[in-house]
Amino acid sequence: MQGAHPFLETEKLADTPFLLPSPVMASRHPFPFDTPSSPSKLKHVSSINLGGTRIQLTSAVIIPFWIVLSSGVIIYNNYIFNNLNFRYPVFLVSWHLVFATIGTRILARTTRLLDATRDFKVSNDMYIRSILPIAVLFCGSLVLSNKAYLYLSVSFIQMLKAFTPVTILLISFSLRTQTPSRRLLLIVVSISLGVSMASYGELRFNAIGFGIQSLAIIFEASRLVMIEILLQGLKMDPLVSLHCYAPPCAVLTIILLLFSEGVTPFNIALTQVGFFHLMANAMLAFTLNVAAVWLVGVGGGLVLTLAGVFKDILLITGSVLIFGSLITSLQVVGYSIALIGLIVYKSITVKSK
């Protein structure tokens, strides 16, 4: 996942420009996990080897590729939930996580994309005190953000996710990991105003869906802040993070699945969704995480932020054209204000480095 789904979006918002999808979640980060604060640290992965020929990947190739993948994951999930009427988001999250667990292990054995895991040692104490709490928050974020699609349109959910940076700042202020300033408070007010206007203008407002998505944002923001606090100084790219978090998250969501949705989705998944859609959906989400590794190696912070903004606009437009979502002029104005606040915030954080 803001996704992300990406799959499974960091050290702090300043280091990961926007929250976007995890495989099963939408957020604004180009990748859902913690990432190196310096994109240059991942330059070695911004190329691919085809038939012995190394092809250098550029931002002109990777950014559009990532935009298409991240938008596709969200639209595909929504299609499964609403068009195929498979109303089991916990099952889909669990399936993505199991696929990611297997996929990262295969990549670790067959490619050099996960070489960093050889230097990444986690003690039992660190696992219990740091990795597991973040995994719990991540599961909550994934499950709730996907469940929101049962009640709200893709376009409105994307607008609500613009509030994630505000939530991160408010949590950081309360924990005193970041000091409030007049400029930051102005950004908080502008984004809050924009999201409020977008919510007020929503024609198909659903209080249950709004509450679920709000909780998803709180879980995601808490996860990002906890990564900064609990994993200080530990650098992980999106795939290494996925390799680390996917197994415990898969176990947690499967346990939740048995209590919340039971065995019904197991019995009807192949007949109602089909083997092709299940595999294609999981593969698309997993490929998004691979693309995220290359993405951070070719783009600067502000460039990635602008790419995320363009992706969000594309998603909202796609929601209107594909699913018939209705948006009002008030929502357009409100969301524009929120996006301006996000871009200004990212510009400030990039200049402060």
Secondary structure, DSSP 8 states (H G I E B T S, - for coil): --EE--------TTTS--B--BTTEE-BSSSSS---S-GGGGGGGSEEEETTEEEE--HHHHHHHHHHHHHHHHHHHHIIIIIS----HHHHHHHHHHHHHHHHHHHHHH-STTGGGGG----HHHIIIIIHHHHHHHHHHHHHHHHGGGTS-HHHHHHHGGGHHHHHHHHHHHTTSS---HHHHHHHHHHHHHHHHHHHT-TT--HHHHHHHHHHHHHHHHHHHHHHHHTTT----HHHHHHHHHHHHHHHHHHHHHHHTTTHHHHHIIIII-HHHHHHHHHHHHHHHHHHHHHHHH--HHHHHHHHHHHHHHHHHHHHHHH-----HHHHHHHHHHHHHHHHHHHHHHHT-
